[in-house]
């Protein structure tokens, strides 16, 4: 009887583990969610984020980012992500991880972007630091992006197995994610 109970518990555990792991690895869409609110001289509140957080994929698989916000964002591979409030708000300064990517997308400073894809992302891939693509908000009510940029972007992850790709939105530097490549 005890063996039957242990065997049943083991089967239930194995099935539930495979269902949980299968659903985590089967999800290949990252949603860009959140809102922002501003009251002059009183409040800035922005909770833009990537959901889900860390994602595991095999090299060669594709990931889709779907923007559900009313603002544009970047998907940018960086060597490190800002870790403090000061780092987040200073991320566009020279010498920061955001500076070269912002210079690629906006070579004439903020305004309409000139380059939608930088590095390998221009060819639909994410592989190394510096790869970056803009994600627009086309069709989203209140969209703040003045030019049509797709609100859904699919990129093939071509980094070698064992890579950990840190990515972020260089416009909203608190938006951070990670892709583990197996």
C-alpha positions as a Markdown table, in Angstrom:
| # | Residue | x | y | z |
|---|---|---|---|---|
| 1 | Unk | 0.0 | 0.0 | 0.0 |
| 2 | Unk | 2.8 | 2.4 | 0.9 |
| 3 | Unk | 4.6 | 1.7 | -2.4 |
| 4 | Unk | 1.3 | 2.5 | -4.3 |
| 5 | Unk | 1.0 | 5.8 | -2.4 |
| 6 | Unk | 4.7 | 6.7 | -3.1 |
| 7 | Unk | 4.3 | 5.7 | -6.8 |
| 8 | Unk | 1.1 | 7.7 | -7.1 |
| 9 | Unk | 2.7 | 10.7 | -5.5 |
| 10 | Unk | 5.7 | 10.4 | -7.8 |
| 11 | Unk | 3.6 | 10.2 | -10.9 |
| 12 | Unk | 1.5 | 13.2 | -9.8 |
| 13 | Unk | 4.7 | 15.2 | -9.1 |
| 14 | Unk | 6.3 | 14.2 | -12.4 |
| 15 | Unk | 3.2 | 15.2 | -14.4 |
| 16 | Unk | 2.7 | 18.5 | -12.6 |
| 17 | Unk | 6.4 | 19.3 | -13.1 |
| 18 | Unk | 6.3 | 18.6 | -16.8 |
| 19 | Unk | 3.1 | 20.7 | -17.2 |
| 20 | Unk | 4.7 | 23.6 | -15.3 |
| 21 | Unk | 8.0 | 23.4 | -17.2 |
| 22 | Unk | 6.2 | 22.8 | -20.5 |
| 23 | Unk | 4.1 | 25.9 | -20.1 |
| 24 | Unk | 7.1 | 28.1 | -19.1 |
| 25 | Unk | 9.2 | 26.9 | -22.1 |
| 26 | Unk | 6.3 | 26.9 | -24.5 |
| 27 | Unk | 5.5 | 30.6 | -24.0 |
| 28 | Unk | 7.3 | 32.6 | -26.7 |
| 29 | Unk | 5.4 | 35.8 | -26.5 |
| 30 | Unk | 6.5 | 38.6 | -24.2 |
| 31 | Unk | 3.8 | 41.3 | -23.6 |
| 32 | Unk | 4.8 | 44.9 | -23.1 |
| 33 | Unk | 2.3 | 46.2 | -20.5 |
| 34 | Unk | 1.7 | 49.2 | -18.3 |
| 35 | Unk | 0.6 | 52.8 | -18.1 |
| 36 | Unk | 2.0 | 56.1 | -17.2 |
| 37 | Unk | 0.5 | 59.0 | -15.3 |
| 38 | Unk | 1.9 | 62.6 | -14.8 |
| 39 | Unk | 0.8 | 65.4 | -12.5 |
| 40 | Unk | 3.0 | 68.5 | -12.9 |
| 41 | Unk | 5.0 | 69.3 | -9.8 |
| 42 | Unk | 3.6 | 66.3 | -8.0 |
| 43 | Unk | 3.8 | 62.8 | -9.6 |
| 44 | Unk | 5.3 | 60.7 | -12.3 |
| 45 | Unk | 4.1 | 57.1 | -12.3 |
| 46 | Unk | 5.1 | 54.7 | -15.0 |
| 47 | Unk | 4.8 | 50.9 | -14.6 |
| 48 | Unk | 5.8 | 49.8 | -18.1 |
| 49 | Unk | 7.2 | 46.2 | -18.0 |
| 50 | Unk | 7.9 | 43.0 | -19.9 |
| 51 | Unk | 5.7 | 40.1 | -19.0 |
| 52 | Unk | 6.7 | 37.3 | -18.3 |
| 53 | Unk | 10.2 | 38.0 | -16.9 |
| 54 | Unk | 13.1 | 35.7 | -17.7 |
| 55 | Unk | 12.5 | 33.4 | -20.7 |
| 56 | Unk | 14.4 | 30.3 | -21.8 |
| 57 | Unk | 14.6 | 29.5 | -25.5 |
| 58 | Unk | 16.7 | 27.3 | -27.7 |
| 59 | Unk | 19.1 | 28.9 | -30.1 |
| 60 | Unk | 17.2 | 29.5 | -33.4 |
| 61 | Unk | 13.8 | 29.9 | -31.8 |
| 62 | Unk | 11.8 | 33.1 | -32.2 |
| 63 | Unk | 10.3 | 35.3 | -29.6 |
| 64 | Unk | 7.5 | 37.9 | -30.2 |
| 65 | Unk | 7.2 | 41.1 | -28.2 |
| 66 | Unk | 3.6 | 42.6 | -28.3 |
| 67 | Unk | 3.2 | 46.1 | -27.2 |
| 68 | Unk | -0.1 | 46.8 | -25.4 |
| 69 | Unk | 0.9 | 50.3 | -24.1 |
| 70 | Unk | 0.4 | 53.8 | -25.7 |
| 71 | Unk | 4.2 | 54.4 | -26.0 |
| 72 | Unk | 7.1 | 53.1 | -28.1 |
| 73 | Unk | 9.8 | 50.9 | -26.6 |
| 74 | Unk | 13.0 | 49.2 | -27.6 |
| 75 | Unk | 14.1 | 45.6 | -27.3 |
| 76 | Unk | 17.9 | 46.2 | -26.8 |
| 77 | Unk | 20.6 | 43.7 | -25.9 |
| 78 | Unk | 22.9 | 45.3 | -23.3 |
| 79 | Unk | 26.0 | 44.1 | -21.4 |
| 80 | Unk | 24.4 | 45.1 | -18.0 |
| 81 | Unk | 21.2 | 46.7 | -16.9 |
| 82 | Unk | 20.8 | 49.8 | -14.7 |
| 83 | Unk | 20.5 | 48.8 | -11.1 |
| 84 | Unk | 19.7 | 52.0 | -9.3 |
| 85 | Unk | 17.2 | 54.9 | -9.7 |
| 86 | Unk | 20.1 | 57.2 | -10.6 |
| 87 | Unk | 21.3 | 54.6 | -13.3 |
| 88 | Unk | 17.8 | 54.3 | -14.7 |
| 89 | Unk | 17.2 | 58.1 | -15.1 |
| 90 | Unk | 20.8 | 58.7 | -16.3 |
| 91 | Unk | 20.9 | 55.9 | -18.8 |
| 92 | Unk | 21.0 | 58.1 | -21.9 |
| 93 | Unk | 24.2 | 59.9 | -20.8 |
| 94 | Unk | 27.5 | 59.3 | -22.6 |
| 95 | Unk | 29.2 | 56.2 | -21.4 |
| 96 | Unk | 26.0 | 54.4 | -20.3 |
| 97 | Unk | 24.6 | 51.2 | -21.8 |
| 98 | Unk | 21.8 | 53.2 | -23.3 |
| 99 | Unk | 23.9 | 55.8 | -25.1 |
| 100 | Unk | 25.0 | 53.8 | -28.2 |
| 101 | Unk | 21.6 | 52.3 | -28.8 |
| 102 | Unk | 19.9 | 55.6 | -28.5 |
| 103 | Unk | 22.4 | 57.1 | -30.9 |
| 104 | Unk | 21.6 | 54.3 | -33.4 |
| 105 | Unk | 17.8 | 54.8 | -33.3 |
| 106 | Unk | 17.9 | 58.6 | -32.8 |
| 107 | Unk | 21.2 | 59.8 | -34.4 |
| 108 | Unk | 19.8 | 63.4 | -34.4 |
| 109 | Unk | 18.6 | 63.3 | -30.8 |
| 110 | Unk | 15.1 | 62.6 | -29.6 |
| 111 | Unk | 12.4 | 63.0 | -32.2 |
| 112 | Unk | 11.2 | 60.6 | -34.9 |
| 113 | Unk | 13.6 | 57.6 | -35.0 |
| 114 | Unk | 15.8 | 57.2 | -38.1 |
| 115 | Unk | 16.7 | 53.5 | -37.6 |
| 116 | Unk | 14.1 | 50.9 | -36.5 |
| 117 | Unk | 16.6 | 48.1 | -36.2 |
| 118 | Unk | 20.2 | 48.2 | -35.0 |
| 119 | Unk | 22.9 | 45.5 | -35.4 |
| 120 | Unk | 21.5 | 42.0 | -36.1 |
| 121 | Unk | 18.0 | 43.2 | -35.2 |
| 122 | Unk | 17.9 | 45.0 | -38.5 |
| 123 | Unk | 17.8 | 41.4 | -40.0 |
| 124 | Unk | 15.3 | 40.1 | -37.5 |
| 125 | Unk | 17.8 | 38.5 | -35.1 |
| 126 | Unk | 19.0 | 39.0 | -31.5 |
| 127 | Unk | 22.5 | 37.7 | -30.9 |
| 128 | Unk | 24.9 | 40.2 | -29.3 |
| 129 | Unk | 25.2 | 43.4 | -27.3 |
| 130 | Unk | 24.0 | 46.3 | -29.4 |
| 131 | Unk | 21.2 | 44.5 | -31.2 |
| 132 | Unk | 18.1 | 46.6 | -30.8 |
| 133 | Unk | 14.7 | 47.1 | -32.4 |
| 134 | Unk | 11.9 | 49.6 | -31.9 |
| 135 | Unk | 8.4 | 48.5 | -31.0 |
| 136 | Unk | 5.7 | 51.0 | -31.8 |
| 137 | Unk | 2.1 | 51.3 | -30.5 |
| 138 | Unk | 0.3 | 51.4 | -33.9 |
| 139 | Unk | -3.5 | 51.0 | -33.3 |
| 140 | Unk | -3.2 | 51.5 | -29.5 |
| 141 | Unk | -5.6 | 54.3 | -28.3 |
| 142 | Unk | -3.6 | 57.4 | -27.4 |
| 143 | Unk | -0.4 | 56.1 | -29.2 |
| 144 | Unk | 2.4 | 58.6 | -28.6 |
| 145 | Unk | 4.6 | 57.4 | -31.5 |
| 146 | Unk | 4.2 | 59.8 | -34.4 |
| 147 | Unk | 5.3 | 57.4 | -37.2 |
| 148 | Unk | 4.0 | 53.9 | -37.9 |
| 149 | Unk | 6.3 | 51.3 | -36.3 |
| 150 | Unk | 4.9 | 47.8 | -35.8 |
| 151 | Unk | 3.4 | 47.2 | -32.4 |
| 152 | Unk | 4.4 | 43.5 | -32.6 |
| 153 | Unk | 7.9 | 42.4 | -33.4 |
| 154 | Unk | 9.2 | 38.8 | -33.8 |
| 155 | Unk | 13.0 | 38.2 | -33.6 |
| 156 | Unk | 15.0 | 35.0 | -34.0 |
| 157 | Unk | 17.3 | 34.3 | -31.1 |
| 158 | Unk | 20.6 | 33.3 | -32.7 |
| 159 | Unk | 23.0 | 33.6 | -29.8 |
| 160 | Unk | 24.8 | 30.4 | -29.0 |
| 161 | Unk | 23.6 | 27.9 | -26.4 |
| 162 | Unk | 24.7 | 29.0 | -22.9 |
| 163 | Unk | 24.2 | 32.7 | -23.6 |
| 164 | Unk | 22.3 | 35.0 | -21.2 |
| 165 | Unk | 21.0 | 37.9 | -23.1 |
| 166 | Unk | 20.1 | 40.9 | -20.9 |
| 167 | Unk | 17.6 | 43.2 | -22.7 |
| 168 | Unk | 15.9 | 46.4 | -21.8 |
| 169 | Unk | 14.0 | 49.3 | -23.2 |
| 170 | Unk | 16.5 | 52.1 | -23.5 |
| 171 | Unk | 13.7 | 54.7 | -23.5 |
| 172 | Unk | 12.3 | 53.3 | -20.2 |
| 173 | Unk | 15.4 | 51.9 | -18.6 |
| 174 | Unk | 13.5 | 50.2 | -15.7 |
| 175 | Unk | 12.0 | 47.8 | -18.3 |
| 176 | Unk | 14.4 | 44.9 | -18.1 |
| 177 | Unk | 14.4 | 41.2 | -19.1 |
| 178 | Unk | 16.6 | 38.2 | -19.7 |
| 179 | Unk | 16.7 | 35.4 | -22.3 |
| 180 | Unk | 18.6 | 32.3 | -21.4 |
| 181 | Unk | 19.6 | 30.4 | -24.5 |
| 182 | Unk | 19.9 | 26.6 | -24.3 |
